[in-house]
Amino acid sequence: INALSIAERELAHQDEVDRAEYARLSSLLTDVSHVNALLSTDIADRTGEADSLSDLRWRLVQALRDDQALDTDMLGEHLRQTVAHRLFIDQPKYSALRD
C-alpha cells in the first residue's frame, strides 16, 4: 500500500517537482556556465540544445567537485527544496515537512 501511495504521488507531482528543480538549477548554474562555456564538453551546450534535468544535476556535481564559486545561499535553498520535495513524495507525513 505504501509503494502504491508513493507511485500515486509521483504520478501526480513529479512533473511539477522536476520543473521546480530545473528552474532552481538553471538559475544556480547560470554564472558557472558563463565562466565555463568555452571549456564545456557537453554536446547539448555546443549544439545550443537545452540541458535536461539530468544534465543540470551533473553540471552541479562537476561544479562542486571543481570547487567553483556558487551562490551558497541559492545552493542551500536548492538542496533544501530538493530534499523537501523528495520527502513529500516518499514520506509525506515526515514531521519536518510541517515546518
ROKETOR-340728 format. One record per atom (N, C-alpha, C): residue number from 1; residue in three letters; atom name; x, y, z. Coordinates in steps of 0.2 Angstrom, whole numbers, plus 2048, in hexadecimal, padded with zeros to 3 digits. Layout:
<romars>
@n: NUM, res: ALA, atom: CA, u: X, v: Y, w: Z
...
</romars>
This chain:
<romars>
@n: 1, res: ILE, atom: N, u: 804, v: 7FA, w: 800
@n: 1, res: ILE, atom: CA, u: 800, v: 800, w: 800
@n: 1, res: ILE, atom: C, u: 804, v: 806, w: 800
@n: 2, res: ASN, atom: N, u: 80A, v: 806, w: 804
@n: 2, res: ASN, atom: CA, u: 80E, v: 80C, w: 804
@n: 2, res: ASN, atom: C, u: 811, v: 80D, w: 7FD
@n: 3, res: ALA, atom: N, u: 814, v: 808, w: 7FA
@n: 3, res: ALA, atom: CA, u: 817, v: 809, w: 7F3
@n: 3, res: ALA, atom: C, u: 812, v: 80B, w: 7EE
@n: 4, res: LEU, atom: N, u: 80C, v: 809, w: 7EF
@n: 4, res: LEU, atom: CA, u: 807, v: 80C, w: 7EA
@n: 4, res: LEU, atom: C, u: 805, v: 813, w: 7EC
@n: 5, res: SER, atom: N, u: 805, v: 815, w: 7F2
@n: 5, res: SER, atom: CA, u: 804, v: 81C, w: 7F4
@n: 5, res: SER, atom: C, u: 80A, v: 820, w: 7F1
@n: 6, res: ILE, atom: N, u: 810, v: 81E, w: 7F2
@n: 6, res: ILE, atom: CA, u: 816, v: 822, w: 7EF
@n: 6, res: ILE, atom: C, u: 815, v: 822, w: 7E7
@n: 7, res: ALA, atom: N, u: 813, v: 81D, w: 7E4
@n: 7, res: ALA, atom: CA, u: 812, v: 81D, w: 7DD
@n: 7, res: ALA, atom: C, u: 80D, v: 822, w: 7DB
@n: 8, res: GLU, atom: N, u: 808, v: 822, w: 7DE
@n: 8, res: GLU, atom: CA, u: 802, v: 827, w: 7DD
@n: 8, res: GLU, atom: C, u: 805, v: 82E, w: 7DE
@n: 9, res: ARG, atom: N, u: 808, v: 830, w: 7E3
@n: 9, res: ARG, atom: CA, u: 80B, v: 837, w: 7E4
@n: 9, res: ARG, atom: C, u: 810, v: 838, w: 7DF
@n: 10, res: GLU, atom: N, u: 814, v: 834, w: 7DD
@n: 10, res: GLU, atom: CA, u: 819, v: 835, w: 7D7
@n: 10, res: GLU, atom: C, u: 815, v: 837, w: 7D1
@n: 11, res: LEU, atom: N, u: 810, v: 833, w: 7CF
@n: 11, res: LEU, atom: CA, u: 80C, v: 834, w: 7C9
@n: 11, res: LEU, atom: C, u: 809, v: 83B, w: 7CA
@n: 12, res: ALA, atom: N, u: 806, v: 83D, w: 7D0
@n: 12, res: ALA, atom: CA, u: 803, v: 843, w: 7D0
@n: 12, res: ALA, atom: C, u: 807, v: 849, w: 7D1
@n: 13, res: HIS, atom: N, u: 80D, v: 849, w: 7D4
@n: 13, res: HIS, atom: CA, u: 812, v: 84E, w: 7D5
@n: 13, res: HIS, atom: C, u: 818, v: 84F, w: 7D2
@n: 14, res: GLN, atom: N, u: 81B, v: 849, w: 7CF
@n: 14, res: GLN, atom: CA, u: 822, v: 849, w: 7CD
@n: 14, res: GLN, atom: C, u: 823, v: 84E, w: 7C8
@n: 15, res: ASP, atom: N, u: 81F, v: 84F, w: 7C3
@n: 15, res: ASP, atom: CA, u: 820, v: 854, w: 7BE
@n: 15, res: ASP, atom: C, u: 821, v: 85B, w: 7C1
@n: 16, res: GLU, atom: N, u: 81D, v: 85D, w: 7C5
@n: 16, res: GLU, atom: CA, u: 81E, v: 863, w: 7C9
@n: 16, res: GLU, atom: C, u: 824, v: 864, w: 7CD
@n: 17, res: VAL, atom: N, u: 826, v: 85F, w: 7D0
@n: 17, res: VAL, atom: CA, u: 82C, v: 85E, w: 7D4
@n: 17, res: VAL, atom: C, u: 832, v: 85F, w: 7D0
@n: 18, res: ASP, atom: N, u: 832, v: 85C, w: 7CA
@n: 18, res: ASP, atom: CA, u: 837, v: 85C, w: 7C5
@n: 18, res: ASP, atom: C, u: 838, v: 863, w: 7C2
@n: 19, res: ARG, atom: N, u: 833, v: 866, w: 7C0
@n: 19, res: ARG, atom: CA, u: 833, v: 86D, w: 7BE
@n: 19, res: ARG, atom: C, u: 836, v: 872, w: 7C3
@n: 20, res: ALA, atom: N, u: 834, v: 871, w: 7C9
@n: 20, res: ALA, atom: CA, u: 837, v: 875, w: 7CE
@n: 20, res: ALA, atom: C, u: 83E, v: 874, w: 7CF
@n: 21, res: GLU, atom: N, u: 840, v: 86E, w: 7CF
@n: 21, res: GLU, atom: CA, u: 847, v: 86D, w: 7D0
@n: 21, res: GLU, atom: C, u: 84B, v: 86F, w: 7CA
@n: 22, res: TYR, atom: N, u: 848, v: 86E, w: 7C4
@n: 22, res: TYR, atom: CA, u: 84C, v: 871, w: 7BE
@n: 22, res: TYR, atom: C, u: 84D, v: 878, w: 7BE
@n: 23, res: ALA, atom: N, u: 847, v: 87C, w: 7C0
@n: 23, res: ALA, atom: CA, u: 848, v: 883, w: 7C1
@n: 23, res: ALA, atom: C, u: 84D, v: 885, w: 7C6
@n: 24, res: ARG, atom: N, u: 84D, v: 882, w: 7CB
@n: 24, res: ARG, atom: CA, u: 852, v: 884, w: 7D1
@n: 24, res: ARG, atom: C, u: 859, v: 882, w: 7CE
@n: 25, res: LEU, atom: N, u: 85B, v: 87C, w: 7CB
@n: 25, res: LEU, atom: CA, u: 861, v: 87B, w: 7C8
@n: 25, res: LEU, atom: C, u: 863, v: 87F, w: 7C3
@n: 26, res: SER, atom: N, u: 85F, v: 881, w: 7BE
@n: 26, res: SER, atom: CA, u: 860, v: 886, w: 7B9
@n: 26, res: SER, atom: C, u: 863, v: 88C, w: 7BC
@n: 27, res: SER, atom: N, u: 85F, v: 88F, w: 7C0
@n: 27, res: SER, atom: CA, u: 861, v: 895, w: 7C4
@n: 27, res: SER, atom: C, u: 868, v: 895, w: 7C7
@n: 28, res: LEU, atom: N, u: 868, v: 88F, w: 7CB
@n: 28, res: LEU, atom: CA, u: 86F, v: 88E, w: 7CF
@n: 28, res: LEU, atom: C, u: 875, v: 88E, w: 7CA
@n: 29, res: LEU, atom: N, u: 874, v: 88A, w: 7C5
@n: 29, res: LEU, atom: CA, u: 87A, v: 889, w: 7C0
@n: 29, res: LEU, atom: C, u: 87B, v: 88E, w: 7BB
@n: 30, res: THR, atom: N, u: 877, v: 893, w: 7BB
@n: 30, res: THR, atom: CA, u: 877, v: 898, w: 7B5
@n: 30, res: THR, atom: C, u: 87E, v: 89B, w: 7B5
@n: 31, res: ASP, atom: N, u: 880, v: 89E, w: 7BB
@n: 31, res: ASP, atom: CA, u: 887, v: 8A1, w: 7BC
@n: 31, res: ASP, atom: C, u: 88D, v: 89C, w: 7BA
@n: 32, res: VAL, atom: N, u: 88C, v: 896, w: 7BD
@n: 32, res: VAL, atom: CA, u: 891, v: 891, w: 7BC
@n: 32, res: VAL, atom: C, u: 892, v: 88F, w: 7B4
@n: 33, res: SER, atom: N, u: 88C, v: 88F, w: 7B1
@n: 33, res: SER, atom: CA, u: 88C, v: 88D, w: 7AA
@n: 33, res: SER, atom: C, u: 890, v: 892, w: 7A5
@n: 34, res: HIS, atom: N, u: 88F, v: 899, w: 7A7
@n: 34, res: HIS, atom: CA, u: 892, v: 89E, w: 7A4
@n: 34, res: HIS, atom: C, u: 89A, v: 89E, w: 7A4
@n: 35, res: VAL, atom: N, u: 89C, v: 89C, w: 7AA
@n: 35, res: VAL, atom: CA, u: 8A3, v: 89B, w: 7AB
@n: 35, res: VAL, atom: C, u: 8A6, v: 895, w: 7A7
@n: 36, res: ASN, atom: N, u: 8A2, v: 890, w: 7A7
@n: 36, res: ASN, atom: CA, u: 8A5, v: 88A, w: 7A4
@n: 36, res: ASN, atom: C, u: 8A2, v: 888, w: 79D
@n: 37, res: ALA, atom: N, u: 89F, v: 88D, w: 79A
@n: 37, res: ALA, atom: CA, u: 89C, v: 88C, w: 794
@n: 37, res: ALA, atom: C, u: 8A1, v: 889, w: 78E
@n: 38, res: LEU, atom: N, u: 8A7, v: 88C, w: 78E
@n: 38, res: LEU, atom: CA, u: 8AC, v: 88A, w: 789
@n: 38, res: LEU, atom: C, u: 8AF, v: 883, w: 78B
@n: 39, res: LEU, atom: N, u: 8AF, v: 881, w: 791
@n: 39, res: LEU, atom: CA, u: 8B2, v: 87B, w: 793
@n: 39, res: LEU, atom: C, u: 8AD, v: 875, w: 793
@n: 40, res: SER, atom: N, u: 8A7, v: 876, w: 791
@n: 40, res: SER, atom: CA, u: 8A2, v: 871, w: 792
@n: 40, res: SER, atom: C, u: 8A3, v: 86C, w: 78D
@n: 41, res: THR, atom: N, u: 8A2, v: 866, w: 78F
@n: 41, res: THR, atom: CA, u: 8A2, v: 860, w: 78B
@n: 41, res: THR, atom: C, u: 89B, v: 85D, w: 78A
@n: 42, res: ASP, atom: N, u: 896, v: 860, w: 78D
@n: 42, res: ASP, atom: CA, u: 88F, v: 85E, w: 78C
@n: 42, res: ASP, atom: C, u: 88D, v: 85F, w: 785
@n: 43, res: ILE, atom: N, u: 88B, v: 85A, w: 782
@n: 43, res: ILE, atom: CA, u: 888, v: 85B, w: 77B
@n: 43, res: ILE, atom: C, u: 882, v: 860, w: 77B
@n: 44, res: ALA, atom: N, u: 87E, v: 85F, w: 780
@n: 44, res: ALA, atom: CA, u: 878, v: 864, w: 780
@n: 44, res: ALA, atom: C, u: 87A, v: 86B, w: 780
@n: 45, res: ASP, atom: N, u: 87F, v: 86C, w: 784
@n: 45, res: ASP, atom: CA, u: 882, v: 873, w: 784
@n: 45, res: ASP, atom: C, u: 884, v: 876, w: 77D
@n: 46, res: ARG, atom: N, u: 888, v: 871, w: 77A
@n: 46, res: ARG, atom: CA, u: 88B, v: 873, w: 773
@n: 46, res: ARG, atom: C, u: 886, v: 874, w: 76E
@n: 47, res: THR, atom: N, u: 880, v: 870, w: 76E
@n: 47, res: THR, atom: CA, u: 87B, v: 870, w: 769
@n: 47, res: THR, atom: C, u: 876, v: 876, w: 76B
@n: 48, res: GLY, atom: N, u: 876, v: 878, w: 771
@n: 48, res: GLY, atom: CA, u: 871, v: 87D, w: 773
@n: 48, res: GLY, atom: C, u: 86A, v: 87A, w: 775
@n: 49, res: GLU, atom: N, u: 86A, v: 874, w: 776
@n: 49, res: GLU, atom: CA, u: 864, v: 870, w: 778
@n: 49, res: GLU, atom: C, u: 864, v: 871, w: 780
@n: 50, res: ALA, atom: N, u: 85E, v: 871, w: 782
@n: 50, res: ALA, atom: CA, u: 85D, v: 872, w: 78A
@n: 50, res: ALA, atom: C, u: 85F, v: 86C, w: 78D
@n: 51, res: ASP, atom: N, u: 862, v: 86D, w: 793
@n: 51, res: ASP, atom: CA, u: 864, v: 868, w: 797
@n: 51, res: ASP, atom: C, u: 85E, v: 864, w: 79A
@n: 52, res: SER, atom: N, u: 85F, v: 85E, w: 79B
@n: 52, res: SER, atom: CA, u: 85A, v: 85A, w: 79F
@n: 52, res: SER, atom: C, u: 85B, v: 85B, w: 7A6
@n: 53, res: LEU, atom: N, u: 856, v: 859, w: 7AA
@n: 53, res: LEU, atom: CA, u: 857, v: 859, w: 7B2
@n: 53, res: LEU, atom: C, u: 85D, v: 855, w: 7B4
@n: 54, res: SER, atom: N, u: 85E, v: 850, w: 7B1
@n: 54, res: SER, atom: CA, u: 864, v: 84C, w: 7B2
@n: 54, res: SER, atom: C, u: 86A, v: 84F, w: 7B1
@n: 55, res: ASP, atom: N, u: 86A, v: 853, w: 7AB
@n: 55, res: ASP, atom: CA, u: 870, v: 857, w: 7A9
@n: 55, res: ASP, atom: C, u: 872, v: 85C, w: 7AE
@n: 56, res: LEU, atom: N, u: 86D, v: 85F, w: 7B1
@n: 56, res: LEU, atom: CA, u: 86E, v: 865, w: 7B6
@n: 56, res: LEU, atom: C, u: 870, v: 862, w: 7BC
@n: 57, res: ARG, atom: N, u: 86D, v: 85C, w: 7BE
@n: 57, res: ARG, atom: CA, u: 870, v: 859, w: 7C4
@n: 57, res: ARG, atom: C, u: 877, v: 857, w: 7C4
@n: 58, res: TRP, atom: N, u: 879, v: 855, w: 7BE
@n: 58, res: TRP, atom: CA, u: 880, v: 853, w: 7BD
@n: 58, res: TRP, atom: C, u: 884, v: 859, w: 7BD
@n: 59, res: ARG, atom: N, u: 882, v: 85E, w: 7BA
@n: 59, res: ARG, atom: CA, u: 886, v: 865, w: 7BA
@n: 59, res: ARG, atom: C, u: 887, v: 867, w: 7C1
@n: 60, res: LEU, atom: N, u: 882, v: 866, w: 7C5
@n: 60, res: LEU, atom: CA, u: 883, v: 868, w: 7CC
@n: 60, res: LEU, atom: C, u: 888, v: 864, w: 7D0
@n: 61, res: VAL, atom: N, u: 888, v: 85E, w: 7CF
@n: 61, res: VAL, atom: CA, u: 88D, v: 859, w: 7D1
@n: 61, res: VAL, atom: C, u: 894, v: 85B, w: 7CF
@n: 62, res: GLN, atom: N, u: 895, v: 85D, w: 7C9
@n: 62, res: GLN, atom: CA, u: 89B, v: 85F, w: 7C6
@n: 62, res: GLN, atom: C, u: 89D, v: 865, w: 7C9
@n: 63, res: ALA, atom: N, u: 899, v: 86A, w: 7CA
@n: 63, res: ALA, atom: CA, u: 89A, v: 870, w: 7CD
@n: 63, res: ALA, atom: C, u: 89D, v: 870, w: 7D4
@n: 64, res: LEU, atom: N, u: 899, v: 86B, w: 7D8
@n: 64, res: LEU, atom: CA, u: 89B, v: 86A, w: 7DF
@n: 64, res: LEU, atom: C, u: 8A2, v: 867, w: 7DF
@n: 65, res: ARG, atom: N, u: 8A3, v: 862, w: 7DB
@n: 65, res: ARG, atom: CA, u: 8A9, v: 85E, w: 7DB
@n: 65, res: ARG, atom: C, u: 8AF, v: 863, w: 7D9
@n: 66, res: ASP, atom: N, u: 8AE, v: 867, w: 7D5
@n: 66, res: ASP, atom: CA, u: 8B3, v: 86C, w: 7D2
@n: 66, res: ASP, atom: C, u: 8B4, v: 872, w: 7D7
@n: 67, res: ASP, atom: N, u: 8B0, v: 872, w: 7DC
@n: 67, res: ASP, atom: CA, u: 8B0, v: 878, w: 7E1
@n: 67, res: ASP, atom: C, u: 8AF, v: 87E, w: 7DE
@n: 68, res: GLN, atom: N, u: 8AA, v: 87F, w: 7D9
@n: 68, res: GLN, atom: CA, u: 8A8, v: 885, w: 7D6
@n: 68, res: GLN, atom: C, u: 8A4, v: 889, w: 7DA
@n: 69, res: ALA, atom: N, u: 8A4, v: 890, w: 7D9
@n: 69, res: ALA, atom: CA, u: 8A1, v: 894, w: 7DD
@n: 69, res: ALA, atom: C, u: 899, v: 894, w: 7DB
@n: 70, res: LEU, atom: N, u: 895, v: 892, w: 7E0
@n: 70, res: LEU, atom: CA, u: 88E, v: 891, w: 7E0
@n: 70, res: LEU, atom: C, u: 88B, v: 896, w: 7E5
@n: 71, res: ASP, atom: N, u: 885, v: 899, w: 7E4
@n: 71, res: ASP, atom: CA, u: 882, v: 89C, w: 7E9
@n: 71, res: ASP, atom: C, u: 87F, v: 898, w: 7EE
@n: 72, res: THR, atom: N, u: 883, v: 898, w: 7F4
@n: 72, res: THR, atom: CA, u: 882, v: 893, w: 7F9
@n: 72, res: THR, atom: C, u: 87A, v: 894, w: 7FC
@n: 73, res: ASP, atom: N, u: 877, v: 89A, w: 7FC
@n: 73, res: ASP, atom: CA, u: 871, v: 89A, w: 7FF
@n: 73, res: ASP, atom: C, u: 86C, v: 897, w: 7FA
@n: 74, res: MET, atom: N, u: 86D, v: 898, w: 7F3
@n: 74, res: MET, atom: CA, u: 869, v: 895, w: 7EE
@n: 74, res: MET, atom: C, u: 86A, v: 88D, w: 7EE
@n: 75, res: LEU, atom: N, u: 870, v: 88B, w: 7EF
@n: 75, res: LEU, atom: CA, u: 872, v: 884, w: 7EF
@n: 75, res: LEU, atom: C, u: 86E, v: 880, w: 7F5
@n: 76, res: GLY, atom: N, u: 86F, v: 884, w: 7FB
@n: 76, res: GLY, atom: CA, u: 86B, v: 881, w: 801
@n: 76, res: GLY, atom: C, u: 864, v: 880, w: 800
@n: 77, res: GLU, atom: N, u: 861, v: 885, w: 7FD
@n: 77, res: GLU, atom: CA, u: 85A, v: 885, w: 7FC
@n: 77, res: GLU, atom: C, u: 858, v: 880, w: 7F7
@n: 78, res: HIS, atom: N, u: 85C, v: 87F, w: 7F2
@n: 78, res: HIS, atom: CA, u: 85B, v: 87A, w: 7ED
@n: 78, res: HIS, atom: C, u: 85B, v: 873, w: 7F0
@n: 79, res: LEU, atom: N, u: 860, v: 872, w: 7F4
@n: 79, res: LEU, atom: CA, u: 860, v: 86B, w: 7F8
@n: 79, res: LEU, atom: C, u: 85B, v: 86A, w: 7FC
@n: 80, res: ARG, atom: N, u: 859, v: 86F, w: 800
@n: 80, res: ARG, atom: CA, u: 853, v: 86E, w: 805
@n: 80, res: ARG, atom: C, u: 84D, v: 86D, w: 801
@n: 81, res: GLN, atom: N, u: 84B, v: 870, w: 7FC
@n: 81, res: GLN, atom: CA, u: 845, v: 86F, w: 7F8
@n: 81, res: GLN, atom: C, u: 845, v: 868, w: 7F5
@n: 82, res: THR, atom: N, u: 84B, v: 866, w: 7F2
@n: 82, res: THR, atom: CA, u: 84B, v: 860, w: 7EF
@n: 82, res: THR, atom: C, u: 84A, v: 85A, w: 7F4
@n: 83, res: VAL, atom: N, u: 84D, v: 85B, w: 7FA
@n: 83, res: VAL, atom: CA, u: 84B, v: 856, w: 7FF
@n: 83, res: VAL, atom: C, u: 844, v: 856, w: 801
@n: 84, res: ALA, atom: N, u: 842, v: 85C, w: 802
@n: 84, res: ALA, atom: CA, u: 83B, v: 85D, w: 804
@n: 84, res: ALA, atom: C, u: 836, v: 85A, w: 7FF
@n: 85, res: HIS, atom: N, u: 837, v: 85B, w: 7F9
@n: 85, res: HIS, atom: CA, u: 833, v: 858, w: 7F4
@n: 85, res: HIS, atom: C, u: 833, v: 851, w: 7F3
@n: 86, res: ARG, atom: N, u: 839, v: 84E, w: 7F4
@n: 86, res: ARG, atom: CA, u: 83A, v: 847, w: 7F4
@n: 86, res: ARG, atom: C, u: 836, v: 844, w: 7FA
@n: 87, res: LEU, atom: N, u: 837, v: 847, w: 800
@n: 87, res: LEU, atom: CA, u: 833, v: 844, w: 806
@n: 87, res: LEU, atom: C, u: 82C, v: 845, w: 805
@n: 88, res: PHE, atom: N, u: 82A, v: 84A, w: 802
@n: 88, res: PHE, atom: CA, u: 822, v: 84B, w: 801
@n: 88, res: PHE, atom: C, u: 820, v: 845, w: 7FD
@n: 89, res: ILE, atom: N, u: 823, v: 843, w: 7F8
@n: 89, res: ILE, atom: CA, u: 821, v: 83D, w: 7F4
@n: 89, res: ILE, atom: C, u: 822, v: 836, w: 7F8
@n: 90, res: ASP, atom: N, u: 828, v: 835, w: 7FB
@n: 90, res: ASP, atom: CA, u: 829, v: 82F, w: 7FE
@n: 90, res: ASP, atom: C, u: 826, v: 82E, w: 805
@n: 91, res: GLN, atom: N, u: 826, v: 834, w: 809
@n: 91, res: GLN, atom: CA, u: 824, v: 834, w: 810
@n: 91, res: GLN, atom: C, u: 820, v: 83A, w: 812
@n: 92, res: PRO, atom: N, u: 81A, v: 83B, w: 80F
@n: 92, res: PRO, atom: CA, u: 817, v: 841, w: 810
@n: 92, res: PRO, atom: C, u: 815, v: 842, w: 817
@n: 93, res: LYS, atom: N, u: 815, v: 83E, w: 81C
@n: 93, res: LYS, atom: CA, u: 813, v: 83F, w: 823
@n: 93, res: LYS, atom: C, u: 81A, v: 840, w: 827
@n: 94, res: TYR, atom: N, u: 81F, v: 841, w: 824
@n: 94, res: TYR, atom: CA, u: 826, v: 843, w: 827
@n: 94, res: TYR, atom: C, u: 825, v: 849, w: 82B
@n: 95, res: SER, atom: N, u: 826, v: 849, w: 831
@n: 95, res: SER, atom: CA, u: 825, v: 84F, w: 835
@n: 95, res: SER, atom: C, u: 828, v: 855, w: 833
@n: 96, res: ALA, atom: N, u: 82E, v: 855, w: 831
@n: 96, res: ALA, atom: CA, u: 832, v: 85B, w: 82F
@n: 96, res: ALA, atom: C, u: 82F, v: 85F, w: 829
@n: 97, res: LEU, atom: N, u: 82A, v: 85B, w: 825
@n: 97, res: LEU, atom: CA, u: 827, v: 85F, w: 820
@n: 97, res: LEU, atom: C, u: 822, v: 863, w: 822
@n: 98, res: ARG, atom: N, u: 81F, v: 863, w: 828
@n: 98, res: ARG, atom: CA, u: 81A, v: 867, w: 82B
@n: 98, res: ARG, atom: C, u: 81D, v: 86E, w: 82C
@n: 99, res: ASP, atom: N, u: 823, v: 86F, w: 82D
@n: 99, res: ASP, atom: CA, u: 826, v: 875, w: 82F
@n: 99, res: ASP, atom: C, u: 826, v: 87A, w: 829
</romars>
